[in-house]
């Protein structure tokens, strides 16, 4: 495996040198005579990309049997970065070739040319290619209430990406699973047709609105209490956790009134008595009528006052 890693590293360095060479060539040229050279560079990049992809697949296949998840995830992210750079450069070459075909003098612009170049390009109807920051996806370990957030992020970055083959999507998916979630897809073979199977297995296990709703409410009533009004950081953490589960229920379309009578009394026991008394005194309605949103609003006011006092 070490020999394969070294080979991948060398090929990736060569790919980046090729990308740099292409960018410099495009920056220094811009007439019709360069079309043949651009076409040659485009084909070289595409072939290099195919070679890297094949080698990455071989390396990841070996790593899944021997390495820990953190190492595999790092390798996936690195491979993705190189692939994105290759795709961006090929796309830029295609744009430049289209401009040369239309006999327009404008050159392909790099990101480093600044906002003035971007404004000029936009006004002339040309599209500027911008390298977006890498999207960080939080691993999913099988906590049911975290499923929707995970799947929304994964869908945006990987599942809906038409440039990725299903076998690559499956490798990414495994890299972002942990604990019981990873166990769900254990034994699923690494091939194109298996990706849909893995997604279906995960959705059957975790994508159940009623189970997710129950998980959120159970976490709300099981939050650790805060002892002592001076524990401001713990009060802030408690408030943050309450808001997280409240937002999760809201996304599911659950009316706060349907669970407030049950959950709010438990939440009142999570805060120090002196803080709770202050919350009740400042409220404009009887605490017996509080919804979870009323409780959150009252606790947030108290936490902000305490945090402000600390800063003074």
C-alpha positions, 0 to 999 in steps of 0.5 A: 500500500505504501508503494501505491500511496507514493505513486499517487502522490507523484501523479498528483504532483505531476497533475498540479504542475500540468495545471500550472503550466496550462494556466500560465499558457492561457494567461500569456496567449489569446489568439486563434493559433493557440486553439490547437495547443489548448485542445491538446492540453484539454485532452492531456488533463482529461487523460491525467484525470482518468489515470488519477481516478483509477489510482485513487480507487485502487488506493481507497479500496486497499485503505478500506481494509487496513486504515482507520476512518480518519485516515480514509476520510483525509485521503478522500478529501485530498483526492476530491481537491485534486479532482476539483482543480482538474475539472475547473481547469478543463472547464476554463479551457472549454470557455477559452476555446469557445471565446476563440471560436467566436473571435472575441479578444477577451482572455480567460481570467483567473481568480487572482485578477480581482473584482475589477476583472470579475465585474468586466466579465459579468457586464460582457455576459461571460461567466467567471469560474470561481473556486469555492471553498471545500464543503465540510460535512459532519460525520453521521454516527447513527444519531437519528435526529442528526440524519436530516442535517447530514443528508442535506449536506451530503446530497448537496456536495456528493449525491447530486453531483453529476460529475461523480460516478456512483461507485465514487459516491459510495466511497464518499458516503462510507467515509462520512459514516461512523458507528451504527450508521457505518454498520448499516452499509457494512458488506455492501460491495464497492460498485456502481449498482451498490450506491443506490442500495446503500442509500436505500438502507440508510433511509429505511433505518434513519429517514423516519419523521416520527422516529426523528421527532421522538429522538428530538423530544427525548433529547430535550427532556434528557439534557443535563441540568446546570447547577449554579447561576455562575455557570454561564458557559454551561447555560449557553450550551444548554440554550444552544442544545435546546434551540438545535432540537427545537429547530429540528422539530420545526423543520419536520413541521411539528407544531411547538404547541403539541409538545410544549406542555410535555417538554417545558416542565422538564426544561424548567428543571434544567436551569438554576432556581434563581435563573428560573425565578428571574425568567418567570418574573420577567415573562408577560404570561403565566409560566404554565402557558409557556411554549418552548419558544417562550422558554427559549426567549426567556432563557436567552435574555437571562444568558445575555445579561449574565454574559454581559456582566462577565464582560464588564 
